[in-house]
């Protein structure tokens, strides 16, 4: 038999070396009927303190005796039989425009199975190599966890193809257990959904396989373990059985869903009570219909959020500092005098390693129909680069670097530097960053129709030339963005040197601090900064 230890095709080998991602990711799911052009869109911010390496995995054929080997937490080896053919994958999108995102909800800790082989990141990548559609991906996941077991805590998956979007939640069966417990729902066409580190599937139909799939043990396991009681006629709810929540968890998770929904459908007037932990408040619906159809740029904008314009706007208040930074350093919760407090947890966060907005289109050939818009570091200050799912390489700077050493050759470090430096004078610098961001992304959207038209024509006459053209476009423009971001870093260091702001002629201007922030300082330490007034005012002449 031919054996192969699994090689992670994305960033996950680096992740394992430098630490696992925090349970802190955000996903948006948008069906084709909810988009302006009929695209299917999902997003994923992979949040955690690690340096990602983007990977391209080529398609491959495999013999009947090939299998993959995995080691569990105890060093035991598990085997998974290889399939005859695996598909090419760029990041988390495969050659058939299937894309995959996740958020970790953890759930009941006793249900994690360290004896199993497949963690969620392995499951995602194996599935992308084996599934042509989102629906097929769910069946692939079910087979894989039955074969090798599910090793992670509770996960929520977003799975999209050019026609459908599915939302799936999965959790283990405990140490030594078999398979996993899961349920998957198709997002109704014309609707959107979102999830952020909390199980959101409540009740679900048991007799509608076109729109709902689930493991045979999803209810019986809960009954056997006392997670669900039929007395009183209460319906079974997946999230209540497998993910017990607290006010702190609601603040951390549901706030992000509320913010996505409030911006997409203001007409719903969704109350923040649920995400603020108000007892008895109505939970947010799993799916909503947006007030207007969304474009890819609209969805990117939704991924850039600090609760602006709400009472929880992270740019406001003394905690934002003098220049309104929305970033709060971890830990996110703390205690003072035995009372627990928490910073807001926004969608945009400095802890994001990478994010993507995937675009799948049924009316175009797969190589050009699928676009993996990829960005590094904080979603608010990144620049999304179009990587087509038919390409055969990725930008080199997206696949290099180490947390142990700063490097201008690593795209992650370049974006990270700009985002971190901006905290010195955020309200000023973020305007410079967003100007470059909007210029570059605007160019990509302007060029997109022409690039895709040329590729479509080439695919009919010379498919190899078409793939080479797409690859060159994606790689060269990805590297061009990184070069422009290095220039931006240089500009910011020059313009904001020593706390001054250079004017257009390069002259440093002392801009001081906002009056509102100064008043807050005076409330706390006014006597310390107050200058004395002498009886003879003439004595002060010339002091300064």
N, C-alpha and C positions, 0 to 999 in steps of 0.2 A: 504493500500500500504506500502511496505517496503522501507525505505529510508536509504541512506548512504551518508554521506559527503565524498567526494573524498579524499583518502589518497595518497599522492605523493609517487610513488615507487622508485624514484631515489634520487637526492640530492635537490630537488626543495623546499621542506619544509624549509630546512636550508637556501636555497637561498633567500626565501621570508623574512626570519627573518633578515638576515644579508645584504641584498641588492641584486638587480637583476644583472645578468651578463651584462657587457658592450657589445655594438654592435661590437664585436671584435673577432669573431670566424673564423675558417678556415676549409674547407672541401675539400677532394680529392675523386673523384669517379672513380673507375677502373672496367671495364667490364671483363667478363671471357675471352674473346678473346684477352685481353691486358695483361693477367697475364701468368706467366710461367707454372702454373699448372692448369689453368682453374678456380681458385678461383674468386669470386666476392668480391671486397674490397671497403669499404668506410672508411673515417677517419673523425674525429670531434675533434677539440680542443675547449673546452668550457672555454672561457676566461672571467674572472671577479674576483673581489676580494671577494671570499666567500669560505667556507670550504665545500666540497661536501661529502655527505654520499651515498655511493653505496648501492643499494637495490636489493633484490631479491623479486619478486612478484609471488607467486604460481598461478598455474591455478585454476580456480574455476567454479562451476556451479551456476546459478542464476535462481530464480523463475520468472514466467511471470509478477509478480507485483513489481519487484525490479527496482529501478532507483537510479541514483546518483544526488546529489544536489550540486550546485555551487553558490557562492555569487559573484555578480559583484562589481564594484568599489563603487556603491551606496548602497550596502548591500542587494540588491534585490536577491531573490533566483531563480535560473534556474534549471530545471530538465532535465536530460538525461536518457532515458530508458536504462536499463541494457540489455545486450545480454544474451542468454541462457548459453553461455560458454565463458570464457575469458582465454587467453593463458598465460603461465608462461613467465616472463621477467627477464633477468639479465641485469641490467643497461639499455642500449638502444638497446638490442637485444633480440628477443623473441625465444621461443622454436622451431619455424619453420625457424630459421636463417634469419628472417627479421630484419634489423637494420636501424637506423634512426639517422641522423645528421642534423644540421641547422647552418645558419648564419643569423643575423639580418641585413636587408638592410634599415629598417625604411620607406623610401619612403615618400610619401606625408603625412604630419602630420595630416591633416584634415580628413584623412580616418581611423584613429584609432577609434574604437567603444568601449568606456568605459562601455556602457550599455550591452555588450555581456558577455557571461560566460566563454568562452574558450580561455585562453592564449596559446601561442604556446607550452609551456612545458607540459601543460595538454593534449593538442591535440596529441602530440607525444606519450605520455604514454598510453592514451586511445586507440590510433590507434594500437600500438604494442600489446595490449591485445586483439585486435579484427581482425587482418589481418594475413592471411597465406602467402600472396605474396606482393611484392612491388606494383603491379598494384592494387590489392585489397585495399591496404593502401590508395591509392589516392581516391578511391570511399568512403572509410570509412571517410576520412577527409571531403570530400564534404558533406556527410550526416550529420556529426556532426556539422559543421558550419551552415548548414541550420537549424538544430534543435535548437542549443543553441547560435549561433553567434560567431564571431571571434573577440577577444578582443585586440590582440597585434598589433604592427606596422608590416611593411612588413617583411616577412620571406622567406628565401630560404631553401628548404628541400632536403637532400640526402636520398633516400630510396632504400634499396638493399635487394635482396633475392638471392638464389643460382643460379638463371638464369639471372636476369636482374638488371639494375640500372636505377632509374628514378630521374629526377631533377625537382622539383616543386617550383613555386613561388606563394605566396599568400599575399593578403593585404585586409584590411577591406573595408567597404562601408560607414564609417562615423558614428557619434553618432546617435543611434536609427535605424541604417540600418539593413538590413537582410542579412544573409549569408556572403559571401566573394567573392573576385575576384581572380581567380587563373588560372594558366596554368601549365601543366606538360609535360615534354618531356622524352622519353626513350633515354638513352645514347646509340648510335650505338655500336654494338659489335665490339671489337677490338680498341675502343677509350677510352680516359679518359677525365674527366672534373674536374673543380675546381671552387669554389666560396668563396668569402670572404667579406661579408657585402655590397655587391652591387648587384642589380638585373641584371642578365646577359642574360635572355631570350629576344631576339630581335624579329624578325619575326618568325612565326611558322605556320605549315600547318593546315588548318581548316577542311580537309577531309581525315585525316589519323589516325583513332582511334587506330590503332595498335601501333603507335609511339607518338601520341600527344592527350592529353585530356585537356579540359579547361571548365571553367564555362560559361554558356550561356551569361552572362553579361560582359565578359571580354573586348569586343570592344564597345558595346553599352553604357556602363557606362562612358567610356572615352570620347565618343562623346558627351554625355549629359552634362558632366562637363567641356568640353573645353580642355581636356587633349590631344585630337587628332582631327585633321582637315583633311578631305578627299580631300580638294581642292589641286590641283597640283599632285594628284595621288600618294602621298607618302604612302608607306605601313605602316600598323600598327605595331608598335614595343612596346612590353610590357614594357621594361625597360625605354624607353623614355617617355611613358605615365605616369608611376607610380613611377619612381625613378629618379628625376632630379638630375644630378650630378654637382659637381664643381671640379676644379683642386685639391683642398685639399682632397676631397673624393676619387678621382682617385688615388692620392698618397697613401692614407691610405688603399685602397682596392685592386685596380688592380695590385699593385706592388707584392702582394703575389701570385696572379694568374700567373703573368708573370714569377716569380721565379720558380714556380712549372713546368710551361710549358717549360721554357728554360732548365731546368735540365732533363726533360723527353724527349724532342725532340730538342736537340741542332741544328739539321739539318734545323730547321725552321728559325733560325736566327731572332727570334722575337725581334723587336726593343723595347727598354724601353720608347720610346716617348709617347705612350698612357698613361702609368701609371705615367709618369712625367708631365702629363697635357699639352703636346704640342698640341696646337690647330690644329684640322684637322687630327690628327694622327689616323691611323686605329685601331679600337678596336680589342682585341684578340678574336679568335674564341671560341665558346662555347665548342666545342669538338675538340680534336686533337688526332692523332695517335702517340703513343710514338715510338721513334727510335728502342727500343727493348722492349720485354715483361718484365713486372715488377713482382718481388716477393713481399711477405709481408715485408721482410726486406728492399727492395728498397723503398717501400711506407713509411715505418717508417722513413727512411733517408730523404725523401722529406718533412716530417713533422718537420724535424730538420734543420732549415734554418734561417740564418741571412744575406742573400745575399752574402755569402762567394764567393770570387773570382770575384766580380763585382765592379764597381765604388761605389756601395752603401754598401760595406762590413762594417758591424757595429762594427767589431773588430778593425777597422783602424781609425786614426785621433785623435786629441786631445780630442774629446768628448768620446772616448773609455777609457780614462784614461791611466795610465802607463802600465797596464797589460791587455789591450785589451778586456774589458768587452763589450759584445754586448747589454747589458741592458741599457735602458734609462728610467728614472723615469718620471712618469706622472706629469702634463699634457703633452700630446704629441705635442701640438701646443703652441706657446707663442709669445709674441710681445716684440720687443726692438725698441724704437724710432718710434713707430707706424707701424713698419714693421712686418708682420706675418711670422713666421718660423714654421717648423715642424720636429720632429725627424722621422726617418724611422720607419715604422711599419712592423716588421718581422713576419714570421709564428711562430717561437719560441719566446715566451715572458714570462717574470716572472709573468704576470697576469693570466696565464693559471691555472684554478682550477683542471681540469682533461682533459684527451684526450683519444681517443681510435682509434684502427685500427681494423675494423671488417672483418672477413674472413668467407665467406659462400661457401660451396662446395656441388655441386649437386650429386656427386657420393658416398657420405657418408651419413649414417643415421643422421637425424637432431641433436640428442644430442651431437654427436661428430663432425659433419660437420661444425657447427658454432662455431667460436672462437672469443671471445670479448677480444682482447688484450688491456688491460687497464693500463693507467699510470697516476700518480698524479703530479701536478705542471708542471713546464716548460718542454716542449716536448724535449728540447735539453739535459736535465740532468735527465730525468725520466728513469725508467726501465719498459718496457711493460711486463705485466704478463698475461699469457693465462688463461682466464676464459671461459670454454666451456658452450654453451648455454643450455646444459642439466643438469647443476648442480642445486642443491637445497639450497645452502648456498653461501655466499660470505665471503672473509677473514674479520674477525671481525675488524681489525685495519683500514679497508677501510670504515667502517661505524660508526666511532666515532670521537669525537673531536669538539671543538668550537673555533671560531675566538677570543673569549674572554680570552682563556687560552692556553698557550703552553703546549703540552703534547707529550712525547715520545711514548705514546700508540696509537696516531693517525698517520696513515701512511702519511696523507697530511702534518702534521707538520714535520715529519722526512724528507720527500723529500724537503719541503720548506726550512728547516734549511740548508741542504747541498747546495742547489742552492743559497741561500742568502749569506752564508759564503764564497762561491767561489768568490764573487765579490771583496773580499779583495786582492786576487792575482789570478785573473781569468785565465790568460794564463797558469799558473802552475797547479792550482787545477783542471781545467776542464779536463786535461789529466788524472789525477787520477780518476775522476768521470767516464769519458768515458771508462776507462779500466775496471772498475767494471761493468758498464752498458753492455758493449759488451760481457764480460764473462758470465754474467747471461742470457742475451737474447740469446747468442750463445748456451748455454746449453739447453734452452727451445726449440730452433729449432732443435737441435741434438736429443733431446728426443722425439720430437713430433711424428715421424712415429711409434715408438715403443708403445707409450702411446695410440695412436689411433688404432693401430692394435689390441692391447690387449682389448681395449674397444669394438671394432667391434665384436670380437669373443664373448666377454661376453654378448653383446646385444642379440645375437642369443640364448644363453643358459640361461641367467639369467639377464634380463633387470634391475632389481632392484640393483643387484650387480654392474652392469656396471655404473649406475648413481652414486652409492655410491663411486665407484673407481674414477670416473671423479671429483666428488665433493671434495673428499679427496685430489686428486692431485692438483686441482686448489687452494683450500683454504690453504693447507699446504705450497705450493710453494709461494703463495702470501705473507704469513706471513714470510717465509724464506727470501724473498727479503727485507722486511721491517727490519728484524733483521740485514741483511748484510748492509743495508743502515745506520743503527745506528752505526755499527762498522766503516763504512766509515766516518761518522761524527766525531767520536772520533779520527780517524786517521788524518783527515784534521786539527782538532784543535791542535793536537800534532805536526804534521809535519810543520805547518806554524805559529807557535806561535811567537808573537811579530814581525812579518814581516820577520823573518828568514825562511830558508828552511833547514830542517834537512836532513843530508845525510844518507846513508845506515847504518852508525854506530851510528846514533842518535845525531850527532854533528851539532849544528846550523851554517848555512852558510849565510853570508850577501851577497845577490845577487844583491842588489841595484836596479836601474831602467834602462829600455832600453834607449840606447843612443838617439834614435829618439825622445822619449818623453822628455828627458833632453834638447835636442836642442830646442824643442818647449817652454819649461819653460824659457830657457835663452832668447828667443826672446821677451818674455813678461816681465821678471824680472831679466835679466842678471846682471844688476848693483847691485841688492840687494844681490845676492849670490856670487859675485866675491870677492875673497880674496885679500887683499892688498899685495903688494910686497915691502918689505923694501930694502933700498939701500944696507944694510949690510945683505946679505942672511944668515950669520951665526946666526943672532939674532932669526931666525925661528927654529933653531935646538932644538928639544925636546919639541916644543909646543904641539904637538899632540901625 
